[in-house]
Amino acid sequence: GGRRMFSGLMPAMVTPFDERGELDLGATEAVVERFIEAGVSGISPLGSTGEATHLTFEERKRFAEEVVRIVGGRVPLVVGVGTSGTRETIELARHAERAGADAALVVSPSYWKVGEEALFRHFATVAGSVGIPVVIYNLPMLTGVDLSPPLIARIAAECPNVGGLKDTVTEYFHTVGVLQEVKAERPNFTVLSGWEDLILPALLAGADGSICAFANVAPELFVELVRSAKNGDLDRAAELHRRVLKLVTLGAH
């Protein structure tokens, strides 16, 4: 895949399993077709929602290959390759590239708590190991590591192959800080919101879209939310945003 701008709404795709706990490829095909029918701008398998941390490397590789095959180039694929070690992440990123992914989603390493210099080196090394763009993934709630806006700005400035950020933060001003620090220097650096309730506020601050989990349940709702916000139809966007908030609160109880 060429160096495409990743924006719009991309579901954080579930990994379907059958009753025996094996990858269910029939269900995988159904999920992908549903997304494409709903008009998604891309698909992001093997992230947190895809339960990648519970899969073996062989399962991760096989699933990446199958999703690439099923999608057949119809939409960009941002494949999760994150692990807690740099060497393993490189192995998965190179595999995703060979398999035909359009970008690799790299979550912060989360077992050892290392400083910003080591985090920088991790992302820079992974990005330097592949030809496809890397999207860094900030998920402090699950990783215990919060990538600061200055760190993200440094990665954006020094790693041309890092094309964007998925910011799954409860703190709205974190995303705003990233937008203010990064967009002036690199306007094409993609900032994607992770939590559903912050998609519209992030877009209003200048973000490019979202990779989110609830799009597995209601892809059309999220596709239209992002589309209406980007088209400047803010009355419609606000109405859809309120529907999203209702959906997310239902999910929380």
Beta strands, then each sheet from edge to edge (+ up, - down):
strand 1: 8-11
strand 2: 78-80
strand 3: 103-107
strand 4: 134-138
strand 5: 162-167
strand 6: 190-193
strand 7: 209-212
sheet 1: 1+ 7+ 6+ 5+ 4+ 3+ 2+
end
